[in-house]
Amino acid sequence: MESCNVELIFDHIGHFGRFQIVLYLICAYQSLSCGIHYLSSVFLSIIPEHACKPPGMVRKAVFHNVSAWRLEDILALRSPEHKDHIMVELQDGEIWELTRCSRTWRENVSRLGYEYSGYKHDSPCSDGYVYDQSKWRSSVVRNFNLVCDQKWYARMIQPLIIFGVMLGSITFSYLSDRFGRRMALWCTSIGVFFFGIASLFIFDYLSFMITRFFLVMASSGYFVVVFVYVMEIIGKKSRTWASIHLNTFFAIGAMLVALASYLLKTWWLYQIILCIVTTPFILCCWMLPETPFWLLSEGRYKEAQGTVDTMAVWNKSSSCDLVELLSLDVTRSHNKSPHSIRKHRLADLFQNLDVAKMTLIVWLDWFTANLGYYMFGKEAIRRKEHDPLYLLLVGAMEIPAYICLCIWLKRVGRRKTMLLFLLVSSLTCMLHVAMPSDYKTAKRMAALVVKSVISSVFAFIYLYTAELYPTTVRCLAVGSSNMVSHVSSIFIPFTSHFSKVWIFLPQILFGILAILSGLLSLKLPETQNTAMKSTWETTEEQVPENKDSLGEGPPDIFERWDSGRALSFAERWGLSRASPDAEKWGSGRVPPETERGASGRASLEDEGGGSGRAPPEKNTEMENEIEDMEVSNLGDSDGDK
């Protein structure tokens, strides 16, 4: 694809018209379902309080100074910190000591108390387990008994989900750049629908893991692709807030998960409700067209023209001829040899030293943001993981953060925003470390502040990454960055081991990484108020003050007359800067040897017409009068001589 400013299309058809609004709402609705499926496994894998089941009916249960008639009532009062056993008396008079993973029979049944020095006999939990049902009456862990020696199966759920996120990000981002945004969105949407329904009919642990893996994989791939899709279907005037608020819908989905966890205590009913919420999208995903950015990058100009015409009809605006507006070479799309077909590879993100440096800095920013998000998100909900209402509040705090971020990005550049937010998160992290351990509320508030700031960085870095890379690898750049960021999620469970060396070592490491990432971000190009790049040539230029590509350059005499005739007249009198051969190109394209600006716009002759039309042959009445006056003046001067 030639170097051209595709953003000019939205100046004709509208930056956020009715067509884009409908598409955005469809995409945002499915983003909500991504938040639902992505976080629902967190609640499904929660291990409730449990105890070894005694071999008979319980008459009385005692735990320290608390007694109850049912064992489940005692479990509802016990927390994970309590390690002591529970004393139970059965209907036949036997007394048993119950722990989470074992049970002990007492020979002496004369007294029910903790002090006992008689004969005991240990036995395994051959009768199963008793679970606390105050929070979940039915759960995956309970149905499959994923506790004690089977506990590692439950702990495998979250790492497998992280791996699914990583694989989905890189796989569907590659497919998006290779086969188109629409194809990738269709595949991921069908995957979300199919595996969401399949998760309702699981009968064993293996089927549960398989369905959850592919469900999260499809959800992760969708969110990466839809972010790029929204940025390429909406004009630059509305692109920032529209893309940022996709994260708002994701947060709403997470809030719905917490709310459903509070209202529904049965995991299969919980899954049914969440799947019903996501079903309507499959009925309208076929409406999503391909983006003009991707079609033009592949040389499919006719399809791009059809998409632009459809958008113009919906938006009740005037369409434009892409060949004339963008000075496209239509012969290129018909003369593609097998050797000229572009290969979309991850290696393209390292094609030269400058691009490789930019990619590594972007990856470091993503890694740092994800590390801080999960580390302090975990700290903010410590000992409240089982409280859905608290998790609902934590998720709601992200929404005002996104609103403030949109307002902030209108006034401050991308690089400065990245630096400032990472420095704030690092300083707040240091404040969290310096607080005494008995200031639990203050430390939790500091953790929430860091999480809110880092969540803003996470929302903003999607936008920044997509603006840095050209259309040919834009989705692959976002997907690979998302994959690298979740590598940090693998290290989160090991932070407890780092804490044994020094209790504040994980927070110190994040603080150092945040400062380093923020300073290195100053090496990245500034993309505020610049057109999104179409080729690597325009990406490597990265001229921040390229106002001509934005249509913001100062008006001159050639742009005041909105007519091709004015330019023709000016050219005839030697005032035009256009090439004399430009008139020969009927399609509005300038000759190959004619230089273009960095924005890929054609000659100034095309600018005057507004649509790249060649100037007509005839003059206006005003021009004819001026010519007559000039001719008469020349005749008078000859007569005087």
N, C-alpha and C positions, 0 to 999 in steps of 0.2 A: 504493500500500500504506500502511495506517495505521502509525503509529509503534508498534512492538511489539518485545518482547525475544524474538527467535527462539531465543536460547540456552536458554530454559526447556524446549524440546523435549528436549534432551539430558539434563536432569535426570530425565526419565521413561524414555527408551529407552536411556540409557547413553552415556557420552562416547567410549568406545573399545571397543565390544563386538565380538563375532565378525563381525558384518556389516561394520563399519568396518575390521577387521583384514584381511579378504579384499580389500576394495576398495583398501586402502592398499598391500597387496603387489602387486596388479595394476598400480596406478599407479606404484609405485616401480620395478617391473621395466622398464616402458617408459621411465622416466627414465634408467635405466641405458643403454638403447639410444640415447637422445638424446645422452648423453655420448659414445657410440661414434661416431655419425654426425657429430656436431658437430666432433670433433677428428680424425677419420680423414683428412680432406682435408689436414690439416697434413703428414702423412707422405706422402700421395699426391703432393703438390706439391714435395717436396724435390728439389733439383737435385743429382745426384751428381757426383763428380769425372769429368771427361771430357777427351778430346783428339781432335783431328782424325784421322780414320782414314787411314792411308797407303794407297797404291795397290797393295799387295801383301802377302805373308806376311812377318811380322817374324821375323828371325833373332835379333836381340839389341836390347835397349833399355837406355839409359843415362840416368840422372838424377843429376847431380852425381857423387858417389862410389858410387852404387848402380847396379847392373846386374841385369838379369833377362832370361829368355828370352821372357817374355810381357809385352806392353804393359799388360795389366790389373793385373799384379803391381806395376808402377811406380805406376799410378794409385791403388792401395790405400794407398800410402805417402805420397802427395802430399796436402797440405792446401790450402784456399782461399787461404792467404797466399802460397803459392809461385807466382810469376809466370814463372819461367824455363821454357824449352822443354825437351822431351824429345828426345833423339837416338835414332833407330832405324836399324838396318841391315836391309835386306830380303833375301830369299832370293836375289835376282838381283844383290846387291852394291850397290844404290843406297842412299844415305844421305839421310835426311829429318830436318828439325827440325820437331817438332810442338808447337803450342800448343793452347789450348782451342778457338780459332776459326779457325785458319789452319795451313798447312803450307808448308814451304820445301824445295825440292830443291837439293842440293849437286852441283856439277859434278865436284869432286874427290872420289873415293871411296877415296883411299889411307889416310886416317886418320879414326877415329871419335872426335872430341873436340869440346869447346866452342869452342876457338879456331880460327877459320877466316876467312881473308881472300880466298878465291876467289869465283868467280861463284856467285850464288844466284838462284833463280827462285821467286817466291811463287805459290801457286795456292789456289783456294778448296777448301772441304771437300766436294767433289762426291761423294765416296764415303761420306759420313756421318760418324759419330762412334763412338768407342770409350768405353765407360762402365765405371766401377768397379762390380764386381758383388759385392764383399765384403759390402755392406749390403743391396742390392736387386738380385736377378737380373733382375727385370722391374718396371718402374715406368711411371707415366703419362708422365713426362718423357722416359724412354727410348723408349717406344713411339711417341710423337708427335714426338720430336726437338725438344723445347721448350728449346733452348739457343741461345746466340749471337744471331743476328738474330731468332730465334723465342723468345727468353728472356722477352720481355714477356708472352707467352701464359701462361707458368707463373706469372708475377707477378700476373696478373689473377685467378688462382684464389682467393686469399685475400680481396681486396676484394669479389669477387662473393659469396663466402660471407658476409661481413659484411653486405652489402646484403640477402641472403636472410634473415639473422637479423632485421634491422630490419623488413623487410616482413612476415615471418611473425609477429613479435611484435604489431604493430599490427593486422594483418588478422584474425588468429584471436582476438585479445582482443576486438575489436569484435563479431565473430560470436558469441562466447561470451556477451556481455552482451545481444546482440540475440535470438539464437535458442536460447540455453541452453548450459550447460557440456557436457552429454552430446553434443550435436550437434557442437560444436567438437572434442571429444576423438575422436569417431568420424572426422571429416574428417582430422584430423592423423594419427591412427593409420593410416588407410588410405593416406594420402600417404606416410608413413614406410615402410610395407610395400611399396607399389607402386614407388616410386622407388628404394628399396633394391634390389629385384629388378632393376629396369631398369638400374641402374648396372653390373650384371654383363655386360650385352650392349652395351657401347659400342664403337664401331668408329672413332670419330674424335673430334677435340677438341671440336667443337660439341656433339655428343650428350653428351659427358662433362660439359661445363659446364652444360647444361640440366638433366640429371638431378641433379647435385650441388646446383644452385641450389634446385630444388624440394624435394629431400631435406632440406637444411638449413632451408629455410623451414618445412616441416612440423614438423621436430624442435624448432625454436625456438618455434613457436606452441604445440606440445603442452606444452612445459615451463612456459610462462606460464600456460596454462589449467589444467593439472593442479595447479599450486601453489594456485590459488584453489579448485579443486575439493576438494582435500584439506582445506583450511581450513574449507570450508563443510559437509563431510560428517562431520567429527570435532568433538567437543565441546571446550570451552575448557580443560578439565583436561589434555588430551593434545595440544592443537593445536600448541603451540610446538615441542616436540621432534619431532613427526611431520612438520611442514612443514620444519623445519631439516634433517632427515635425508634429505629428498629430494635435497638437494645432495650428501649422502654417496653415494647411488647414482649420481649424475651423475659424481662423482669416481672411483668404481669403474669406470664405463664408460670414462673417460679412461685409467685404469690398464690396462684390458683392451686398449685400442688400442696402448699402449706395449708390452705383453707380446706381442701379436700381431705387432707390427712386429719384435720381437726374434726370434720363432720362425719367422715366415713371411717369406720373401724375395721372393715373387711377388705382385704387387699384386692380380691377379684372384682368387687363392686367399685372399688376405687379405680381400677384399671378400665372398667367399662365406661365410667363417667368421663375419664380423661380421653378415651378413644372417641367417644361421641362428639366431644368438643372439637376434635381435629378432623372429623370426617367431611364437613362441607367443603373444605378446600379442594378435595379431589374432584369435585363436581365442576369447578371453575378454573382449574389450573391449565386446561387446554386453551384458555383465552390468552395466555401470556405469549406475546410475539417475541421474535428475536430482536436484540438491540441493534440499532444502526451502527454503533461503534464496532461490534464484532463482525457484522456483515461487511462493512467497508474494509476492515482489516483483512478479510478473506477474499476481497475482490468481487463480492457478490452484490454488485451495484444495483441490479434490477430489483432484487429482493429488498435491499435497503430503501430504494425509492418507494416501493409498495408500502413498507412499514411507515415511512415518513408521510406518505399521502393519507394513510389511514389515521394516523395521529392528528393530522391537520383537519380532517373531516370531523373527528370527534371533538376537537378543541375549537371548531368553528373559526379556524385561522387559515391563512394562505399557505399553500405548500410551496416547495422550491425544487428546482432542478438540481440534483446533487452533482451531476457532471459539470454543470456550469458554476455552481456555487463553490465547489471544492476543487475545481480544476482537475478533475479525475481523467485518467487515461483509460478509456473504455476498452481499448484493444488489449490491455493487460489481462483482463478477466477471461479473454478468449484464447490467449496464447500461453497457457500454463503448461510447462513441461513437467515430467515427473521429478526432475532435479530441482525445479523451482518451488516445489511444495514445501511450505514451512513446517519444520518439526518443532513441536512444543516440548521442551525439555527443561528439567530443573537446572541443568547446566547453563541455560540462558541467563539465569540470575547471577552468573559469575563470568560473563562473557569477556569482561576486561577488568582492569584493576579498580577503576572508579566505581563501576557497578557492583563489583564484589565487596568493596568497602561499604557501600550503601546497604547491601543486603545483610551483611554481618551486623551492622549497627541496628538495622530494623529488627533482626532476629533477637539481638540482645535486649532491645526495648520490650519486645513481646515476652521474652522469657522472664524479665524482671517484673513486668506487670502481672503476669499469671502467678508467679511465685508469691508476690505480696497479696494478691487477691485471695488465694486459697489459704495462705498462712494466717493472715489476720481475719479472714472470714471464719476460719476454724477457731481462732482465739475469741472472736466476738460471740460465738454461740457455745463456748465451752460450758459444759454442764447444763446446757439448755437445748441440746440436740433433739430431745424428745418433746419440746414445747413448740407445736406448730404456730401458735399465735405470735410467739417471739420471732420465729423465722419469717412469718408474714410481715412483721414490722421491719425486720432487717432488710428484706427485699424491697419494701416500700421506700426505704431511704434512698435507694438508687435513682428513683424517678426524678425528684427535685435536683439531684446531682446532674442528670442528663440535661435538664432544662437550663440550669446555670451554665453548663458547658456550651450549649448552643449560643447563648448570649455572649459568652466569653470569646468564642471563636470568631465572632463577627468583628471583634476589635483587636485581637491579638493574633499573631502569626502562629503557624503550626509548630515551628521549632521552639519558640519561646514558651508556648503552652506545654509542650512535652517537658522542657527543662524545669519550669516552675512547678508543675504538678508532681514530678518525681522528687524534686527537692523538698516540697511540702510533706510528701509521704515519708521521706527519709528522716526529716526533722521530727515529725510526729512519732515515728518509730523509735527514735532516740529518747524522746520524752517518755514513751511507754516503757522503755528499758530502765530509765532513771527513777520511775515511780516505785515506792516501796510495795512489797508484795501484799500488804494488808489493805492497800487502796484498790480493792477489787473493782468497785464501780467506776472509778476514774480510769483504771487500766482498760476496762471494757469499752468505755467511751472513746478512749484514744484508739483502740483497735477498730471501732466502728468508723472513726474519722479516716483512718488509713484505708480501710476497705472502700469507703465511699469515693475517696480521691482516686484510688487505683482503679475502681470500676469506671470512673470517668476516663482515665487513661486507656483502659481496655476498649471502651466505646469509640474513643477518638482515634486510636491507632489503626482500627479497621479503615477508617476514612483516609488517614494519612498514607497508609501503605498503598491503597488503591490509586491515590493521586500520584505517587512517586513512579509507578511503573506503567509501561504502555499497554495498549489493549491486548497485544498478542500474548503477554504473560501476566496480565493483571490479576486474574483469578488464581493462577499458580503461585504468585507472590504472596497473596493473602492466605491461601491454603497452607503453603509451606511454613509461613510465619506462625499460623495457628498451631500447626503440628509441633514446631519447635517449642512454642510456649507451653504446651502440655507435657513436655519432657520434665518441666519443673514439678508437675503434679506427681510424678513418680517419686520425687525426692521428699515430698511433703510427709509421708509416713515415717521417714527416717530422721525427721527433725528431732524426735524424742531421743534418739541416740546421740545427736549432736549436743542436746541439752545436758547429757550426762558429762560431757567434757567441760562445758560451760553453759549454764542455764540460759544465757542470753545470746549464745553463738548464732542461732538461726536468725534472730532479729538483726544482729550486727551485720551478718552477711547480706541480708536484704538491704539494709541501709547503705552499705558500701556500693552494692550493685545499682541501687537507685541513683546515687550521685554520679557514678561512672556512666550509666546509661543516659542520664540527663545531659551531661557535658558532651558526650559523643554525639548526641542528637543535634547539636549545633553544626556538625559537619554535614548534616543532611540538607538537601535543597529545600528552599521555601516554596510551598505550593499554594499559598493563600491567594485567591483571586486570579489564579492561572488556569488555563484550559487543560483538561486531562489529555495526556499524551497519547498519540496514535502509533508512533514508531519509536525505535530506539534512538534515532537521530535527534528527535525533539526531546527525548528524555535526557540525553547526555548534555544537550545545551542547557536546559533548565534555567532559563533567563527569568528571574522573578519579576522584572519590570517590563515584561513584554506586553505592553498595553495594546499594541496593535492587534494581537491575537484575541484580545478581549473586547475589541470594538470600543475602547475607551481612549483612543488617541485623540489629540486635539483636532478639531475640524479645520479643513483648509478650503481653498477656493474650489477645488475639484469635487468636494463632497457637499458643497452648499446647493448645487443644482442637482436635484434628484432626477437626472435625466441623462440618458446616453448621448443625446444630441448636444448637450453642453460640452461634453468631453470631446466629441467629434469636432466641434467648433474650436475648442481650445487647442486641440492637436493640429488643426489646420493652420493655426497662427503660430505654431511652434511653442505653445505653452504647456503641452502635455508631457508627462514623464513616462508615458506608456511606450511600449516598443512599436515601431512603425509596422512590424510584421504581425502585430496582434490581431489586426482586422481580418487577416486571412484565415484565422482559426474560427470556423463557424460555431463550434461548440462552446466558445467562451474560454478555451484553454490558450495559454500563451505558449510560444515555442519553447522547446526544451532548453535552448540556451538562455532564455530569459530568466533572470534571477528572481526568486521569490523571497519574501520575508520569512522570519522564523515561524510565523504562524501558518505558513502554507497557503496564504491567500494569493490570488492571481494578481495581475497588474492592476494599477489604479483605475484603469478603464472599467474593470469589473466592479470595483467598489462604488463607482458613481451610480451605476444602475441598480445596485442593491441585490441583484440576483445573478450577476455574472453574464448578463446578456451583452452581445456585441452591439456597438453603436449603430444606429440606422444611418442611411445615406443622406436623408433630407434634413434641411435646416428648418428652424422655427422662423416665424415672421420677424421676431426681434433680431435674430441673427442675420436675416436677409437685409433688414434695414441698416444694420451696422455695416454690412458688406457694401451696400449701396453708398452709404456715407463715405466709407473709405475710398471707394472707387471715384466718387465725385471729387473728393479732396485731392486725389492724385491727378485727376483731369485738370482741376483749377491750377495746381502747381505747375503742370506742363504748359498751360496757357500763359502763365506769367513769365515762364522762361522764354 
